[in-house]
Amino acid sequence: MAEEMRSYRPVIIGARGAVAANHPLAAQAGLLTLRAGGNAVDAAVATAMTLAVVEPMMSGLGGDGFYQVWDQAAGRAVVFNGSGPAPAAATPERYAGRIPRIGPLSVSVPGTVAGLGDMHRKYGKLSWGDLFAEAITFARDGFGATRAYGHFADEYQATLIADPRSAATFLAGGQPPSLGAAIVQPELARTLEEIAADGAETFYRGRLARRLAAALEDAGTLVAAADLEAFEAELQEPIGIDYRGFTVLEAPPNSTGFVLLEELKILEHFDVAGMGVLSADAVHVMVEAKKLAFADRERWGADPRSVEAPLARLLSADHAAQLAGQIDLRRAAPTGPMALAACDTTYFCTADGEGNAVSGVQSINSGFGSGVMAGDTGILLNNRMSYWHLDPGHPNRLRPGRRVRHTMNPPLVLKDGELWCVFGTPGADNQVQINLQVLTAMIDFGLDPQQAAEMPRWTSNVPGQYANWPHNGEDALTIERRFPEAVRSELARRGHPVKTVGDLDGPCSVQIIRRDAASGILLAGSDPRRDGWALAW
């Protein structure tokens, strides 16, 4: 079955370390760190900081992140939650029924730097300052605009033009830059030098924090110095399930990683492998499982300090069996009012020769976030406030000082208590859908990491549950043209609202590292749909 799935890039294989990231320069920064004697966590910090420079439309110092670490010596995983809360001044009344998608009022407290700082303090091997060299160089001297960069600069041109600093930095004369044009960020380079010298603490309670707070106020955001000073990343225990003999670990809420786990538990009730890798039956049952799990996301996805999800029940065999029993193999269930999700986040994973690994995902939410640059810091700010709901009684209703529900999730998979895989993708509401397809491709259908990253994909979206305000949009099963026409026709016949896109035009950008426990060999795959790249040695 795996032999029938063609891939166009090779699997990248090594024994001493591997990095897969959404940009070649970031993967290179991670691999250079491994070759310099760093471990998977050091490589993750170097990769994350470089992504903050070379993928400004996806993530950055002004955004959030979740990082799951596998500690080989301890035989355990931990999650570093670097997602920031709503500012203290951000009340539902302040927004008067509408949260803007971009601009200063869409900005929440950035958490990425704190999450990376805490992860490095606990597990890093090299010094913090040594991990910034590549990021600083690419910010100071520039990096070449890729086709993907140009696509997003064009799509979010209006967002950037609204802020003169952003327009001057990320556009060329108000237009998307040409292929290979240098994107130079000298102010961000100076900020990175400051963080490298003073540590992550300076972003929240140091000299950088003072400059940042003044810039946030000048820009008109609701984030104040007190919001920065009060923020701490959170160390969390992962949540997990068994799926066909594999242990799948995820970040707990406010991440919605539990949705992936719930999807998998529902799928265990079906012979997915017997259905065939690109069959209408396999797609149908996965889409139906996704719709049921997303309904639970709407009921329970929130900051656990606001609403504590009954995870033991949601991930139980009984609940999965009850939901599986609702799936009609012949017809798609009617959908209530969920929308097409944007893919404006970044994912990376790292692994070292000692068996340690990191699954990391970080974001500024929409492409180029809020579009607002924080003064002369060079920091492009997130627009994460648009994830909040304003409806009274909604579990994800805006509460000052609380974390919003995040679509970001960093999966990690064990086999017999040993690391088997770290993988993931950006893509908002699409993340847990693509992660479902990738993991079942490897476990149920025997695909290698590169085959799983490249295989044709689908995403299901229905109105009413879209992450970004106003949470509505089209009802569509978006499916790549490489699915056979007979499969697409059969899905339409079963009642799915099929929307066909180009061969590689489906959403997200998957990165995968798999480890063979017996040999320690690492197999890495990377998605060709964006600028993803995998390296190993």
C-alpha positions as CSV (number, residue, x, y, z in Angstrom):
1,M,0.0,0.0,0.0
2,A,2.8,2.4,0.9
3,E,4.6,1.6,-2.3
4,E,1.7,3.0,-4.3
5,M,2.0,6.5,-2.8
6,R,4.6,8.4,-4.8
7,S,6.6,11.2,-3.2
8,Y,8.8,13.7,-5.1
9,R,11.3,14.5,-2.3
10,P,13.5,12.0,-0.6
11,V,13.2,11.0,3.0
12,I,16.1,12.7,4.8
13,I,18.0,10.2,7.0
14,G,20.5,10.6,9.8
15,A,21.6,9.3,13.2
16,R,23.0,12.3,15.1
17,G,20.2,14.7,14.6
18,A,17.5,16.1,12.4
19,V,15.4,19.2,11.9
20,A,12.3,19.8,9.8
21,A,11.0,23.4,9.6
22,N,8.9,25.6,7.4
23,H,11.9,27.4,5.9
24,P,15.3,26.1,4.8
25,L,17.2,28.7,6.6
26,A,15.5,27.9,9.9
27,A,16.2,24.1,9.4
28,Q,19.8,25.0,8.7
29,A,20.0,27.1,11.9
30,G,18.8,24.1,13.9
31,L,21.2,21.6,12.2
32,L,24.1,24.0,12.7
33,T,23.2,24.0,16.4
34,L,23.1,20.2,16.6
35,R,26.5,20.0,14.8
36,A,27.9,22.5,17.4
37,G,27.1,20.1,20.2
38,G,23.6,21.3,21.0
39,N,20.7,19.1,21.8
40,A,17.2,19.0,20.4
41,V,16.1,21.9,22.7
42,D,19.0,24.1,21.7
43,A,18.2,23.3,18.0
44,A,14.5,24.1,18.6
45,V,15.4,27.6,20.0
46,A,17.7,28.4,17.1
47,T,15.1,27.2,14.7
48,A,12.3,29.1,16.3
49,M,14.2,32.3,16.5
50,T,15.2,32.0,12.8
51,L,11.6,31.3,11.8
52,A,10.7,34.5,13.7
53,V,12.9,36.4,11.2
54,V,12.5,34.5,7.9
55,E,8.8,33.7,8.2
56,P,7.4,37.0,9.5
57,M,4.0,36.2,8.0
58,M,3.7,33.2,10.2
59,S,5.3,33.7,13.6
60,G,7.6,35.9,15.5
61,L,8.6,37.5,18.8
62,G,5.2,39.1,18.9
63,G,3.3,35.8,18.9
64,D,2.6,32.6,20.9
65,G,3.9,29.1,20.9
66,F,3.5,25.6,22.3
67,Y,6.5,23.3,22.6
68,Q,6.4,19.6,23.6
69,V,9.8,18.1,24.7
70,W,10.7,14.5,24.9
71,D,13.3,14.0,27.6
72,Q,15.0,10.7,26.7
73,A,16.9,10.3,30.0
74,A,13.7,10.8,32.1
75,G,11.5,8.9,29.7
76,R,8.9,11.6,29.8
77,A,7.4,14.4,27.8
78,V,6.5,18.0,29.0
79,V,4.8,20.9,27.4
80,F,5.9,24.5,27.5
81,N,2.8,26.7,27.0
82,G,3.9,30.0,25.6
83,S,0.5,31.4,24.8
84,G,-0.2,34.9,26.2
85,P,-3.5,36.1,27.7
86,A,-5.9,38.8,26.8
87,P,-4.8,42.2,28.2
88,A,-6.3,43.3,31.5
89,A,-8.1,46.2,29.7
90,A,-9.6,43.8,27.1
91,T,-13.2,43.4,28.3
92,P,-16.1,42.3,26.2
93,E,-17.7,45.7,26.8
94,R,-14.6,47.4,25.3
95,Y,-15.1,45.6,22.0
96,A,-18.9,46.5,21.8
97,G,-19.9,43.4,19.9
98,R,-17.0,43.2,17.4
99,I,-13.4,42.2,17.7
100,P,-11.3,43.6,14.8
101,R,-9.3,41.1,12.7
102,I,-6.2,43.4,12.4
103,G,-4.9,46.6,13.9
104,P,-3.9,47.5,17.5
105,L,-7.0,46.2,19.2
106,S,-6.4,42.7,17.9
107,V,-3.1,42.4,19.8
108,S,-2.8,40.1,22.9
109,V,0.2,39.5,25.2
110,P,3.0,37.8,23.3
111,G,4.1,34.5,24.9
112,T,6.6,32.9,22.5
113,V,9.8,34.3,24.0
114,A,8.8,33.2,27.6
115,G,8.0,29.6,26.4
116,L,11.3,29.3,24.6
117,G,13.2,30.8,27.5
118,D,11.6,28.4,30.0
119,M,12.2,25.4,27.7
120,H,15.9,26.3,27.3
121,R,16.4,26.9,31.1
122,K,15.2,23.4,31.9
123,Y,16.7,21.4,29.0
124,G,19.2,23.5,27.0
125,K,22.8,22.5,26.8
126,L,24.4,25.4,24.9
127,S,24.3,28.9,26.2
128,W,21.2,30.9,25.4
129,G,23.1,33.7,23.6
130,D,24.8,31.2,21.3
131,L,21.5,30.2,19.7
132,F,20.7,33.6,18.1
133,A,23.6,33.9,15.6
134,E,21.7,32.8,12.5
135,A,18.5,34.7,13.4
136,I,20.5,37.9,14.0
137,T,22.4,37.6,10.8
138,F,19.3,37.1,8.6
139,A,17.6,40.0,10.3
140,R,20.5,42.3,10.0
141,D,21.7,41.3,6.5
142,G,18.4,40.2,5.1
143,F,17.0,37.0,3.6
144,G,15.6,36.4,0.1
145,A,11.9,36.5,-0.4
146,T,10.5,33.2,-1.5
147,R,7.5,32.5,-3.7
148,A,5.5,31.6,-0.6
149,Y,6.6,34.9,1.0
150,G,5.5,36.8,-2.1
151,H,2.1,35.0,-2.0
152,F,1.4,36.0,1.6
153,A,2.7,39.6,1.0
154,D,0.3,39.9,-1.8
155,E,-2.6,38.4,0.1
156,Y,-2.0,40.6,3.2
157,Q,-0.8,43.7,1.4
158,A,-3.6,45.8,2.8
159,T,-2.8,44.7,6.4
160,L,0.9,45.8,5.9
161,I,0.1,49.1,4.2
162,A,-2.0,50.1,7.2
163,D,1.2,50.4,9.2
164,P,4.1,52.4,7.7
165,R,6.8,50.5,9.5
166,S,5.4,47.2,8.4
167,A,4.9,48.3,4.8
168,A,8.5,49.6,4.6
169,T,9.9,46.4,6.1
170,F,7.9,43.7,4.4
171,L,6.9,45.3,1.0
172,A,8.8,46.9,-1.8
173,G,7.4,50.3,-2.6
174,G,4.0,49.1,-1.3
175,Q,4.1,46.0,-3.5
176,P,5.0,42.4,-2.8
177,P,8.8,42.0,-3.3
178,S,10.2,40.0,-6.2
179,L,11.6,36.6,-5.9
180,G,15.0,36.8,-4.1
181,A,14.6,40.4,-3.0
182,A,16.2,41.0,0.4
183,I,14.0,41.5,3.4
184,V,16.1,43.4,5.9
185,Q,15.0,44.0,9.5
186,P,17.8,45.9,11.4
187,E,15.6,46.9,14.3
188,L,14.6,43.3,14.9
189,A,18.3,42.4,14.7
190,R,19.0,44.8,17.6
191,T,16.1,43.4,19.6
192,L,17.3,39.8,19.1
193,E,20.8,40.9,20.2
194,E,19.2,42.3,23.4
195,I,17.3,39.1,24.1
196,A,20.4,37.0,23.4
197,A,22.5,39.1,25.8
198,D,19.9,39.7,28.6
199,G,17.8,36.5,28.4
200,A,14.1,36.0,27.7
201,E,13.3,37.8,30.9
202,T,14.1,41.2,29.3
203,F,11.1,40.8,27.0
204,Y,8.7,41.0,29.9
205,R,10.5,42.6,32.9
206,G,13.8,44.1,31.6
207,R,15.0,47.0,29.5
208,L,13.4,45.6,26.3
209,A,10.1,45.3,28.2
210,R,10.2,49.1,28.9
211,R,10.8,49.9,25.3
212,L,8.2,47.4,24.1
213,A,5.5,48.6,26.6
214,A,6.0,52.2,25.4
215,A,5.7,51.1,21.8
216,L,2.6,49.1,22.5
217,E,0.9,52.1,24.1
218,D,2.0,54.4,21.3
219,A,0.5,52.0,18.8
220,G,-2.9,52.0,20.5
221,T,-2.9,48.4,21.7
222,L,-4.5,47.4,25.1
223,V,-1.3,45.5,26.2
224,A,0.3,47.4,29.0
225,A,3.6,47.2,30.9
226,A,1.7,45.4,33.7
227,D,0.5,42.7,31.3
228,L,4.0,42.0,30.2
229,E,5.4,42.0,33.7
230,A,2.7,39.6,35.0
231,F,3.2,37.0,32.2
232,E,4.8,33.6,32.8
233,A,4.9,30.6,30.5
234,E,3.4,27.5,31.9
235,L,5.0,24.0,32.3
236,Q,2.3,21.4,31.7
237,E,1.9,17.6,31.7
238,P,0.8,16.4,28.2
239,I,-2.5,14.6,27.7
240,G,-2.5,11.3,25.8
241,I,-4.3,8.3,24.4
242,D,-3.5,4.9,23.0
243,Y,-4.1,4.5,19.2
244,R,-3.6,1.0,17.9
245,G,-0.7,0.4,20.2
246,F,0.9,3.9,19.9
247,T,0.8,6.5,22.6
248,V,-0.1,9.9,21.2
249,L,0.7,12.9,23.4
250,E,-0.7,16.4,23.0
251,A,-0.7,19.8,24.7
252,P,-3.6,20.2,27.1
253,P,-6.1,23.0,27.0
254,N,-6.0,25.9,26.2
255,S,-4.5,24.1,23.2
256,T,-7.1,22.1,21.3
257,G,-4.8,19.1,21.0
258,F,-7.5,17.0,22.7
259,V,-9.5,17.2,19.4
260,L,-6.8,15.2,17.5
261,L,-6.9,12.6,20.3
262,E,-10.7,12.4,20.2
263,E,-10.6,12.0,16.4
264,L,-8.2,9.1,16.7
265,K,-10.2,7.3,19.4
266,I,-13.3,7.5,17.2
267,L,-11.3,6.1,14.2
268,E,-10.2,3.1,16.3
269,H,-13.7,1.8,15.8
270,F,-13.2,1.5,12.0
271,D,-11.0,-0.7,9.9
272,V,-9.3,2.3,8.2
273,A,-6.4,0.3,6.8
274,G,-8.9,-2.0,5.1
275,M,-10.6,0.9,3.4
276,G,-7.6,2.0,1.4
277,V,-5.4,5.1,1.8
278,L,-7.2,7.4,-0.7
279,S,-10.6,5.7,-0.6
280,A,-13.9,7.5,-0.2
281,D,-14.6,5.3,2.7
282,A,-11.5,6.4,4.6
283,V,-12.0,10.1,3.9
284,H,-15.7,9.9,4.8
285,V,-15.1,8.3,8.2
286,M,-12.3,10.7,9.0
287,V,-14.4,13.7,8.1
288,E,-17.3,12.5,10.2
289,A,-15.0,11.8,13.1
290,K,-13.6,15.3,12.8
291,K,-17.0,16.9,12.8
292,L,-18.0,15.1,16.0
293,A,-14.7,16.0,17.7
294,F,-15.1,19.7,16.6
295,A,-18.5,19.8,18.2
296,D,-16.9,18.9,21.5
297,R,-14.2,21.6,20.8
298,E,-17.0,24.2,20.7
299,R,-18.4,22.9,24.0
300,W,-15.2,22.6,25.9
301,G,-12.3,24.3,24.2
302,A,-11.1,27.1,26.5
303,D,-8.6,28.2,29.1
304,P,-9.2,25.6,31.9
305,R,-9.3,28.4,34.4
306,S,-12.5,29.5,32.7
307,V,-14.0,26.1,31.7
308,E,-12.4,22.8,32.7
309,A,-13.0,20.3,29.9
310,P,-13.9,16.8,31.1
311,L,-10.9,15.2,29.3
312,A,-11.2,11.8,31.0
313,R,-14.7,11.5,29.6
314,L,-14.0,13.1,26.2
315,L,-11.0,10.8,25.5
316,S,-12.6,7.7,27.0
317,A,-13.4,4.5,25.1
318,D,-17.1,4.8,26.0
319,H,-17.4,8.3,24.6
320,A,-15.5,7.4,21.4
321,A,-17.8,4.3,21.0
322,Q,-20.9,6.5,21.4
323,L,-19.6,9.0,18.8
324,A,-18.5,6.3,16.4
325,G,-22.0,4.8,16.6
326,Q,-23.4,8.1,15.2
327,I,-21.4,7.8,12.0
328,D,-23.4,6.7,9.0
329,L,-21.0,5.1,6.5
330,R,-23.3,5.9,3.6
331,R,-24.2,9.5,4.3
332,A,-22.5,12.7,5.6
333,A,-24.1,14.0,8.7
334,P,-25.8,17.4,8.3
335,T,-23.6,20.3,9.4
336,G,-24.6,23.1,11.6
337,P,-23.5,26.7,11.1
338,M,-17.7,26.5,10.7
339,A,-15.5,28.2,8.2
340,L,-12.5,27.9,6.0
341,A,-9.5,28.4,8.2
342,A,-6.3,30.4,7.3
343,C,-2.9,28.7,7.6
344,D,-0.8,31.4,9.1
345,T,1.3,29.7,11.8
346,T,4.5,27.7,11.6
347,Y,5.6,24.3,12.8
348,F,9.0,22.7,13.3
349,C,10.5,19.6,15.0
350,T,14.0,18.7,16.1
351,A,15.6,15.5,17.3
352,D,19.2,14.7,18.5
353,G,21.3,11.6,18.6
354,E,20.6,11.0,22.2
355,G,16.9,10.4,21.6
356,N,15.5,13.8,22.7
357,A,13.1,15.7,20.5
358,V,10.9,18.8,20.3
359,S,7.6,19.3,18.6
360,G,7.0,23.0,18.3
361,V,4.3,25.3,16.9
362,Q,4.2,29.1,17.0
363,S,2.1,31.8,15.4
364,I,1.1,35.4,15.2
365,N,-2.3,34.1,14.0
366,S,-3.3,35.6,10.6
367,G,-0.7,36.4,7.9
368,F,1.6,39.1,9.3
369,G,-0.6,39.1,12.4
370,S,-2.1,42.4,13.3
371,G,0.1,44.2,10.8
372,V,1.3,46.5,13.6
373,M,5.0,46.9,14.3
374,A,5.9,47.7,17.9
375,G,7.8,51.0,17.3
376,D,11.5,50.6,16.8
377,T,11.7,47.1,18.3
378,G,11.1,45.5,14.9
379,I,8.6,43.2,16.6
380,L,5.5,42.5,14.4
381,L,2.5,41.9,16.7
382,N,0.0,39.1,16.8
383,N,-3.8,39.5,16.2
384,R,-4.8,36.7,18.6
385,M,-7.6,38.7,20.1
386,S,-9.7,37.7,17.1
387,Y,-9.9,34.1,18.4
388,W,-12.1,35.2,21.3
389,H,-15.9,34.9,21.3
390,L,-18.2,37.7,22.7
391,D,-21.4,35.6,23.1
392,P,-22.4,35.4,26.8
393,G,-22.1,31.8,27.9
394,H,-19.7,30.6,25.2
395,P,-16.8,28.7,26.9
396,N,-14.3,30.8,24.9
397,R,-15.9,34.1,25.8
398,L,-13.4,36.9,26.3
399,R,-12.1,37.3,29.8
400,P,-9.2,39.7,30.6
401,G,-6.1,37.9,31.8
402,R,-7.2,34.5,30.5
403,R,-5.7,32.6,27.6
404,V,-7.9,32.2,24.5
405,R,-8.5,28.7,23.0
406,H,-5.7,27.9,20.6
407,T,-5.8,25.7,17.5
408,M,-2.0,25.2,17.9
409,N,-1.0,21.7,19.0
410,P,2.4,20.0,19.0
411,P,1.9,16.2,18.7
412,L,4.5,13.6,19.9
413,V,4.1,9.8,19.5
414,L,5.6,7.0,21.5
415,K,5.8,3.2,20.7
416,D,6.5,0.9,23.7
417,G,7.5,3.9,25.8
418,E,10.1,5.1,23.3
419,L,10.0,8.1,21.0
420,W,8.6,7.2,17.6
421,C,7.6,10.5,16.0
422,V,7.3,14.2,16.3
423,F,5.3,15.9,13.7
424,G,2.8,18.7,13.1
425,T,1.7,21.6,10.9
426,P,0.5,25.1,11.0
427,G,-3.1,25.8,9.8
428,A,-5.5,27.0,12.4
429,D,-8.7,24.8,12.4
430,N,-7.0,22.6,9.7
431,Q,-4.1,21.5,12.0
432,V,-5.8,18.7,13.8
433,Q,-7.4,17.5,10.5
434,I,-4.1,17.3,8.7
435,N,-2.4,15.8,11.7
436,L,-5.1,13.1,11.8
437,Q,-4.4,12.3,8.1
438,V,-0.6,12.3,8.6
439,L,-0.6,10.0,11.6
440,T,-3.1,7.5,10.2
441,A,-1.1,7.5,6.9
442,M,2.0,6.4,8.9
443,I,0.3,4.0,11.4
444,D,-2.6,2.5,9.4
445,F,-1.2,2.7,5.9
446,G,2.5,2.3,6.4
447,L,3.6,5.5,4.7
448,D,7.1,6.9,5.3
449,P,7.4,10.5,6.6
450,Q,7.9,12.1,3.2
451,Q,5.0,10.2,1.7
452,A,2.8,11.2,4.6
453,A,3.8,14.9,4.1
454,E,3.1,14.9,0.4
455,M,0.0,12.7,0.2
456,P,-3.2,14.3,-1.1
457,R,-5.2,16.0,1.7
458,W,-8.6,17.3,2.6
459,T,-10.1,19.7,5.1
460,S,-13.6,20.0,6.3
461,N,-15.1,23.3,7.2
462,V,-18.6,24.2,8.2
463,P,-20.1,27.6,9.4
464,G,-20.1,28.6,13.1
465,Q,-16.8,27.2,14.5
466,Y,-14.1,29.1,12.7
467,A,-11.3,30.1,15.0
468,N,-11.1,33.8,14.0
469,W,-13.9,36.3,14.6
470,P,-16.6,36.4,13.3
471,H,-16.4,32.5,13.4
472,N,-18.4,31.8,10.2
473,G,-17.8,31.0,6.6
474,E,-18.5,28.5,3.8
475,D,-19.5,24.9,4.2
476,A,-16.9,22.9,2.2
477,L,-14.9,19.7,2.0
478,T,-11.9,21.1,0.3
479,I,-10.0,18.3,-1.4
480,E,-6.9,18.2,-3.6
481,R,-7.3,17.2,-7.2
482,R,-4.9,14.2,-6.8
483,F,-7.7,12.3,-5.1
484,P,-9.2,10.2,-7.9
485,E,-12.2,11.8,-9.6
486,A,-14.3,8.7,-8.7
487,V,-13.5,9.3,-5.0
488,R,-14.5,13.0,-5.1
489,S,-17.7,12.1,-6.9
490,E,-18.6,9.4,-4.4
491,L,-18.0,11.8,-1.5
492,A,-20.3,14.4,-3.1
493,R,-22.9,11.6,-3.6
494,R,-22.7,10.9,0.2
495,G,-23.6,14.5,0.9
496,H,-20.2,16.2,1.4
497,P,-19.9,19.7,-0.1
498,V,-16.8,18.9,-2.2
499,K,-14.6,21.8,-3.4
500,T,-11.7,20.7,-5.5
501,V,-8.4,22.6,-5.4
502,G,-5.0,22.1,-7.2
503,D,-2.6,19.2,-6.8
504,L,-0.7,20.7,-3.9
505,D,-3.1,23.6,-3.1
506,G,-4.5,22.1,0.1
507,P,-3.7,23.8,3.3
508,C,-0.9,23.5,5.9
509,S,2.8,22.6,5.8
510,V,3.7,19.3,7.5
511,Q,7.0,18.5,9.1
512,I,7.9,15.1,10.4
513,I,10.8,13.3,12.2
514,R,10.4,9.6,13.0
515,R,12.9,7.6,15.1
516,D,13.7,3.9,14.9
517,A,14.1,2.9,18.6
518,A,16.4,-0.1,17.8
519,S,18.9,1.8,15.6
520,G,18.4,5.4,16.6
521,I,18.1,6.3,12.9
522,L,16.0,9.4,12.2
523,L,13.8,9.7,9.2
524,A,12.6,13.3,8.3
525,G,10.0,14.5,5.8
526,S,8.9,18.0,4.8
527,D,5.9,19.4,3.0
528,P,6.5,20.9,-0.5
529,R,3.3,23.1,-0.2
530,R,5.3,26.0,1.3
531,D,9.0,26.5,2.0
532,G,9.4,23.5,4.3
533,W,12.7,21.7,4.4
534,A,14.2,18.8,6.4
535,L,17.9,18.2,7.2
536,A,19.8,15.5,9.1
537,W,23.3,14.3,9.8
